[in-house]
Amino acid sequence: MIPNWLLQRAHLTPKRAALVFNEQTWTFQEMKEVILDFAMNLTGLSISHHSRVAILMKNRPKTVFLIHALQMIGAEIVFLNSRLTASELSYQIKDSHTTALCYDRDFQATVKEIEAFVELKTYSIERLTASQKKSVNMRSEFDLDDICSIMYTSGTTGKPKGVRQTYGNHWWSAIGSSLNLGIQENDAWLCAVPLFHISGLSILMRSVIYGIPVYLLEEFNEKTANTILQSGKVTIMSVVTAMLNRMLTQLRDEVYHENFRCMLLGGGPAPLPILEKCAAKQIPVFQTYGMTETASQIVTLSPEDSLYKLGSAGKPLFPAQIKILTSTEKEAKARETGEIALKGPNITPGYLNHEQSFRHGWFLTGDLGYLDEEGFLYVQDRRSDLIISGGENVYPAEIEAVLMAHDAVDEAGVTGMSDATWGQVAYAFIVCHKEVTEEELLSFCRGRLASYKIPKKIIKVKELPRNGANKLERKNLPLLIEGRK
């Protein structure tokens, strides 16, 4: 057992800033009082310990308050991705046996569609906060084995699976991160990633555990993010490569405030040109590897190693372990590709209603990679995204990194397409900010890739398909060809 994070934090540092949204700030004490009101509203609606409640909401203060209020009464929170269709959301609600749904007015039309698919109680946030209050039995302690949250995987390998996350998972994720990054007195975290994604939720958990404020953005905007980072008010920000690239483009010749100490980069390794730009501007980039199943980052590469170990995600955080398993489930040698296997207290106890991905206590990620002689992890790709061309393994991420190294290319996505001769060949889809021909890009690739890895075709598009966490959805890339017909 461990003290209720929010109650303990409000007791220890009541006057510290907890949440900043636009021009409004809440201290931990003020936030606690608002959250207790929310908890009484929830209790008045018969939501209680172990109730399973879904939330479909934007990055707003009331979303933060509702998340903490649901934790306060011990409900399990099912986080819904607002970018999904009503049909997709209905599947997750059914699969998780959710009994109640709280939502923003923005999603009223979607909720009406969901109600046609599933029978459950639905509450707009306005209705919830106006409902009758009932005294609440606040949890003074959290059992680290209790389920705190459920998040569905993006479904890259079939139907999405509900990942169970315990209070212990979130606690050890926060502790592992603090042992790596440290905690400073002036720390503040800019949250421009969705709260329905583990990268967003983990920031809220770290805030109450560390006692630092969250600067919350309703949605990512590179100009707004840059302005905040230049103000000196924020020290840490979580991004994926596409976000960082947009921020660097908008930043031009300017730099960030010296207080800014950590750009936590997830969603795959950054191309060399981006890392070089960051180094020139003294932007400290910490590349990471993590997933919903690991309650955020589990492997991190520090800035001093970012160019020396280009392409690496780093070494495991202190509480975690990592190894590479071959196809025969033997431990791989240095630089031998295999499946990434993880162990640690921040790893999910398992999926809802699905077979578990554990072998002898090790979680099998489905990702391919290798460890070098010093134990640095190199993630090559999802096993499901691997392209086998003429018997050779081709990793889309490797081709994407090469294409993004070209100064005309902002984003790149690669997938395998059927081919009568080779079985599969690579097709690349790119977003450009200036004119470049397909032949120029192919020539660029020829100097950097083996012949069998060079894309059969490079197609220019306006945007790439991405999920709610801004990660590339390679399975949807072929749809861009259909859209051009």
Secondary structure, DSSP 8 states (H G I E B T S, - for coil): -EE-HHHHHHHH-TTSEEEEETTEEEEHHHHHHHHHHHHHHHHHTT--TT-EEEEE--SSHHHHHHHHHHHHHT-EEEE--TTS-HHHHHHHHHHTT--EEEE-GGGHHHHHHHHHH---EEEEHHHHHHS--------SEE-TTSEEEEEE---TTSS--EEEEEHHHHHHHHHHHHHHH---TT--EEE-S-TTSHHHHHHHHHHHHHT--EEE-SS--HHHHHHHHHHTS--EEEEEHHHHHHHHHHHTT----TT--EEEEESS---HHHHHHHHHTT--EEEEEEEGGGTEEEEEE-GGGTTTTTT--BEE-TT-EEEEE-TTS-B--TT--EEEEEESTTS-S-BSSS---EETTEEEEEEEEEE-TT--EEEEEEGGG-EEETTEEE-HHHHHHHHHTSTTEEEEEEEEEEETTTEEEEEEEEEESS---HHHHHHHHHTTS-GGGS-SEEEE-S---B-TTS-B-GGGTHHHHHHH-
